[in-house]
Structures are given as structure tokens and as C-alpha cells.
Amino acid sequence: MLFLQGPHGPFFWQLGRMLRASGAQVWRVGFNRGDQVFWRDRASYIPFRDPPEAWPGRIEALLREREITDLVLYGDTRPIHARAIAAARARGVRVHVFEEGYLRPYWVTYERGGSNGNSRLMQMSVAEMHQALQDAEPDLPEAPARWGDMRQHVFYGALYHWFVMFLNRKYRHFRPHRDRPVSREFALYLKRLLFMPVRAGRRARASWRIRNGGFPYHLVLLQLEHDSSFQMHSPFDSMTDFLALVIEAFAAGAAPHHHLVFKAHPLEDGRVNLEREIARLASRHGIGARIHYVPGGKLARLLNHARSAVTVNSTAAQQALWRGLPVKVFGDAVYAKPEFVSTQSLPDFFARPHRPDSRAYRIYRHYLLETSQIVGGFYSARGRRRLLRQVVDMMLIAEDPYDALKTGTAAPRQHLRLVT
């Protein structure tokens, strides 16, 4: 098995160690000092220090010379991963893709071949999922209200970028998959870590105003502009384009006593000043007094009182669907099924949003929990323990999670109340 880049932190090293214990041969390609630090076994570590133009030839050689049968990576759209996946498919190599959970924050995603807009879920109908669930237990666990990976996520992100910024001399050709320099990425992670208390105070004040305002409101679920789901699977060139569309449609279609709440992504780092853009656009349409911005934080309380939810393609929309709220989505998303995502124009949606088919969504959610969604997380020690208990066996069988459910070879899923 050949590992490429993974989540920040030690998860890929721990996963590789357990796969090695199962009898698999494991190697890791590292592209910078951060990759190297989190992979402890030097004998199985393969540094790539050449210019990016050399990568296609190098990955093809590695697959051939090491007789690789499986490729393991986190996210399938960054350039080095996309090129590696193409080379792997040409040789019939299995591709194991990890991603943040479609039903986050309590689960992570494990699929074969691709994720998000490249997932097999994009071509599946709810009827097909229902058929596959005929012999499954009708158990639909709910995620706990609190989940403690956020601080670890930010910490490992800052640590990773520190190593890349200060100790990357041997990897001088490294180019990050995002358009910002590593120094800027590190500064943003560090700023977010240091200003967490300040953001918490601003968030508490904004949430209090909404909670005690007594007005109906629609919720806009914002994403990271640099995230692959937004960059690769949406119709917008920038988050500002999305904000402009939403605010204009709200001004045209929503009842005059309704308000609009923008909820920032929990990892929003300020590289785009969303609050300022929202205020500017709201002022242009004369609705500034009806617009609110919440800087990150938990989503549940805001959703509990919302009338609807709008997003590009955020996985957080699934929490809205779980509550039976109308949802409008613009980009490619694994949950964008006609049974439970609105096809109305956005002004009409704000005026009279159609509710989803909650029964169809429960079938869809049940299907995910029986297949690609695994209890645990990448960043906290407890989350990694929970994840590793199940995902290694899923990787070692021939079928992917979706086919394994059909053939009856899927491992029993962990129940939340039994996980320790």
C-alpha cells in the first residue's frame, strides 16, 4: 500500500502501522517536512523533492517498481492526488479515499475511487439505497451535541505548517495545493488558535441577538472558499459571488419581517473578510438591519429555530435535512437528491420553501451510516482509536463499502452507545 498526503497529525502513521500488522507492505510518499515528521518509520518513507513537473513520472514508477496494489490518500482533488489517482486507475490499483465526514462531526468518510463530487453516491438513487438496506437494522443514531476535535484540528494544522515553513530546506520545490504561501497558512492557523476566546465572545453575542430577537430567519451555511468542495464542485468563482446571489434573492423574495443569518465555517480563518462583504452587500439592497453574521461555533441551536437553510454544497446541510428543514443547494453534493433538496428558484425558496421528504432522507442517511460513514475522527486521540477499530478491516476486504453492503460482507457497524 502506498500512502500519499493525509489529514494533519498522526492518523495516517497509526493507520499504516495497523495495516502493516495485518500483513500488508506499507510505504509513504512525503512532499514536505510536515509529511515527514508525522510518519515515524524512516525505512518506509519515500521523500519527493523534485519539481512538481516530475511527479507524474515518479508516481507511475513507484506504482510499477513497488508493485503497488492500493493507494491511500486524503482528498482526491489536490493536483498531486488527482494525478496519482489517474495513474492508479490505469494500472488497476485500488484507491482508498478519506475525507471529512458527510455526516460530520461525529463520523469520517471512507470511500473507494473518489469522494464528494467524485463519489459513487452521486450516481445512486434513493430507491437503490432503500433496496440495499432491506436486511439492515433500522437503527439511526444521532451525533452528540458536542464533539471535541476542533482544537486538535487547529493545533495539528498550525504545527504542520510550522514544520513546512521553518524546516523545509530539503523540500525546496514543494508547492502547496492552495494558492497561499505556507507562511500565510501558518499565520492564519496561529491567529485562529490565539483568537479562539475572542471569536467565542463575538459568537456568543451574535447568537444571543438572534436567539432573543423573536424574528423568523433563514440560515446560510458558509464554507471555506479554498476548500475542494467549493473550488472543484461548485458553480461559483468566489464566496463573494455566492453571497451576492443569496442577499439579492433574499431581498427580492423573503417576507419583510424575516431575517437572514450567515453562519461561518468553524475553521474560517479570515483570509476573506466575509463579515465585511456581507455588510456591504446587505447595505446595497437596504436590508442591513435584517442580516446577521455568526463567526463559527456549533450549528445545532441555530438550526433548531431556522425556517430553511441555503448553501453551496456544505455537508452541514445534512443537519438541516435531519431536522426536516427545507434546503437549497447550488453545487455538486452527495446529498443533492431531488427527494429532499429544493429545485425552486432562490427568491421563491425564500418566499415559500418546500419541505424535504424526510422519509427519503432517513433512508439516505441510514445508507451512509451502513457504508461510508465511520464513527471517529482524525485529530483527537479518542477519535482516532474509534476510527481505527473499524476502518482497517473495511480497507482489507475486496469490496468497497457500498458493494460490501449488497454482498453481506460489510462489518457490523459500531453503535454510538457502545463506543469507548
N, C-alpha and C positions, 0 to 999 in steps of 0.2 A: 504494500500500500504506500502511495506517495501523498504526503500532506503538503499543501501549499499554505496560504495565509489563513489564520483563524481569528476568532474573537480575541481582543486584548486580554492578556492574562494567561494562566497556566492550563486552561481547559484542553487545548489540543495536545499538550505534552501528556497529561493524565490519560486522555483517550488513547493516544498512541501506545503508552505503556501497557494499558489493559489489553489492547489488540495484540501487542507482542506476547503477552502472557497467554493469549488464546492460541498462539502458534503462528501468527501472521508475521511476515517481514515488513518492517516499517521504516520509511525514510521521510525526512522533512526538508523541503527547499525553503531557505530563508533569503529574504530580499533586503534586509537591513538589520541593524544591531538589535532592534526591538524583537524581531522574529527570533534571532539567535539567543537572546537572553532567556526567553521563555521556553526554549527547547533544551533540556538539560543534557541530553546524550550527544556528545560530540561525534561519536562514531557514525551515527545515523543522520547527521546534519549535513546538508549539501548547500553551501553558500552560492548564491547567484550574484556576481559582482560585475557582470558585463553591462554594456549599454542595453536599454530596453529593446533595441532592434534585434539583438541576438537571442531574445527569449524564444521565439517560435522554433528556431532550430534546436535550441537547448532542450526544450520540453519534449520535442519529438525524439531526440537522442536518449533522454532519460527514460522515457516510456519504453523504448526499444531495448536499450542496453540493460536496464534493471528488470526487464520482463514484468512491467507493472500491470497488475490486473485491476487495481482500484485507485481512483483519485479522490482525495478528501479535501474539501475547501469550505470556506465560509463566505457566502455571497457569490453569485455567479456572473455578475456584470462588470466587475472591475477588469480592466484590459488584460492583465496577466492571467486571470482566471478564465475569461472568455476564450482566449487563445488556447489555453490548456484544455478546456472542455472540447473545443473543436478537434484538437489533436487526439484526445482520448476517444472521442466518438469514431474517428477514422480508424482506430485500432481495435474497436470493440471493448474498450476499457470502461468499467462501471464508474459512474461519477456520483459521489456522495456529497450532497449539498446541505450545509447547516445554515440556518437563518434565525433571526429573532422570531418568536412565536406568532403565528397568525392569531392565536387566542391569548396573546401576552396579557399580563406579565408572568403568569404562573407556568406557562409552557414555552418550549422552544420548538422550532420546526426542523424536521429531518426528512429530506426527500432525495430521490434519485434523478439525476439529469438536469434539474433546474428548479428554481423557486420563484415566487411572486408571479410576474407576468409570463415566466417560462415554465411554470408548474403544470403538471398534468391536470391539476384541478381546473385549469382554465377551459379545458375541453369536456369536462364532466358535467352532466345534468343532475339536478336534484333527484330525478327519478332513478337514475343509475345508482346514486348513493343510497337511496332508500332500498333498492333491491339488494345491494351488497350488505346491508345491515340486518337482513332477515334473521340471522342466527345470533346477533349480538345482544348483549344485555342492555335493557333500556335505562342505562344509568347516565345522567348528565350532571357531573359535578360542577359546582361553582368555584371560581377562584376566590381566595381570601381577599378581604378588603385591603390588606396591607401586604407588601412583598418587598424584602429588603435588599435588592440588588443594586439600587441606583448609586449609592455612594461607592460601592466596589467598582461599578462600571466606570464612573468618572475617574476614580483613583487609578485603575489599570490603564485607562486611556491616557491620562497625564503621564504616568510612568513610562509607558511605551514610547510616547513622543519625546520624552526627555532623553531616553537612550538613543533615539534616532537623531535628535538634534545635536547632542554633545559627544557621542561615541561612535559615529557612523563613518569614520575616516576610511575604513576598508571597503565601504559600500558607496563610493563617491558617485556612482552612476544611478543610484536609486532615485526614482521619481514616484511620489505618492500618487494614488489613483484619484485623489481630489485635486482641485485647481489651486489650493492654498499651499504655501510653503510649510514645511514641517515646523519651523519656528512659530508660525502663526497658529498652527494647530495646537502646539504645546501651550502657547499663551492663552488660547481660548479655553482649553481644558483646565488650566491652572486658575484662570479667572473664575470659571464656573465653580470650581471646588472651593475657592476662598469666599465667594459671594453667595454661597448657598443660604446662610442665615438672612442676608438682605433680601434675596429673592423670596424666601419663605414669608417674610414680613409683608412684602408687596402683594404676594399671592393671597395671604390671609385677608388683607384689606379689600382687595378686589372681590374675593369670594363673599365676604361679609356684605358688601354693597349689593351683590346680585341676589344673595340669599334673602336679604331683608328688603329688597326693592319692591316686591309684590307684583312684578310685571311678568307676562309670558315672554319666553325668549327661545331663540333658535341657537344652536351651538355649532360653531365651525371648528373642526378638528384639524389643527395645523400640523405640518410635517417639517422635517429638516430639508431645506432646499437642496443640500448636497447629497441627500440620501438617494440610493439607487432606485428606489421605487418611484420617487419624484422625477429623477433625471431620465430614467430609461422607460418608464411605463406610464407617463402622463402626457397630456397634450400641451402643457404649459412650459414656456422657456424659463420662467422665474416665478417665485412665490408672489411677487407683486402683481403679475398678470392674473393669478388666481384671486388675490384679494380684491382687485379692481372689479372682476366679474361678479364676485359674491356681493360686494357692497352695492353695486349698481342694481343688481337683481333684487336685493332686499329693499332698497329704496323704492323700486317700482312695484313690487308685489306684496310686501308684508303689510299687515294691518298697522295703522299708525300708533297703536299702543304697544306693539310688540318690540322687543329689543333683540340685539344680535351680540352674542358672546363669542369671542375668539379665544380658544384655548391653545396655548403654545405647547409644543412637544416638550416632554420632560428634560430632554438633552439639548434644548435650544441654547445656543451659546452666544448669540448676539452678532454673528457675522453679517446678518441682515437685520436692520432695526425695524422689526415688524410692527412694534407699537407705534412708531412714528409714521410708518406708511399707512397703517390703519387709520390713524387720526387724520392724516392728510386727505385720504380718500373719503372718509366719512364727512369731513368738513365740506368737501366739494359738492356732496349731494345733500347737504343740510340736515344730516341725521347724527351729528356728533354726540348729542345727548342720549342717543339710544344705542350707542356702541360701547362695548366693554372688552378689555383685554386681560387675560389671566396668564401670568408667566409660569407655565408648567404646573407641576403638582398632580394630585390624584384626580381622576376623572369621574369617579362614581357619583359624588354628590352633585356635580353639575349635571350629569345625565339624568339623575333621578327627577329633576324638575324641568327638564328641557321639553320643548314641543317637537323638535326634529334635530337632525344632525346633517351637516354638509362637510365633505372632504374631497381631496383629490383622489387618494386611494389608501388612506391610513388604515392600518389594521385595527386601530381604536374604534372604528365604526362598528366593529362586531360587538362591542359592548353596548352600543346603541340598539343594534338589531336584537340582541339578547333581551333587552327591555321592551321590545315591541315598538321602538320609535321609528318614524319614517326616516329614511336615509337617502341622500343624493350623493352620487359618486361620479367623478369625471375621468379618472384614469383606469388603466387595467388593474383589476384586483381579483384575487381568488374568490372573494365573496360576492362579486358583482353578478348575481343571478337574477333573472327577471322576476322571480317569485318574491324577492324581498328587497330589491333596490329600485328606487323610483326612476321611471322613464319620463317624468314631467319636465317641462322647461323650468329653469330655476325660479323665475318670477312666479309661475303657477305653484311651484313647490312651496315657496314661502307663503303663498296665499292660502292654499288648501292642500297640504301634504298628504299623500296617500300612505296608509299604514302598510307595513310588510305582512306577508303571510308568515305568521310566527311559527306555525306548524312546519312549514317548509324549512325555515331557518333552523329549527331544532333538529331536523333530520340532517341538515348540512353540518351543524356543529357537532352532533353525535358522530358523524362520519369522520370528521377531523380528529376527534378525540380517540377514535379507534384506529387511526392510521398514522398521520404525520406529526401530531402534537404530542410531545413527551413532557411529563412532569419534570420540572427542574429549571436550572438557569446556568449561564456561562460564567458568571462573575463571582458569586458568593461561594464559599466552601460547601455549605449545605446544598445549594442549588446544583453544584457540580456532582456531588455524591448522588443526588436523586436522579440526575440525568444519566450518569454512567451506569447505574444499576440496570437500565433498560436499553440504552441505545446501542451498546456493543453487540448484543445479540441480534438487534434489528439490522445492523450493518453486515453481519456474517452470513445471514441467510441469502439465498439466491434472489428471492422476490423483493421488490420494493414494498413499502408499507401498504400501498393501495392494492397490489396484487396479492399480498400476503393475507389480507382480509378475505378476499374472494376464495383463496385456496384453503383457508383454515389454518395456515401456518403462522399467523401472527401471534406473538407472545401475549399472554394476559396483561391487560393494562393495569397500572397501579392506581388504586383508589386513594384519593387525597387523604382520607382519614387514617389510612394505614401507613402513609409515608413518614419516615423519621430521618 
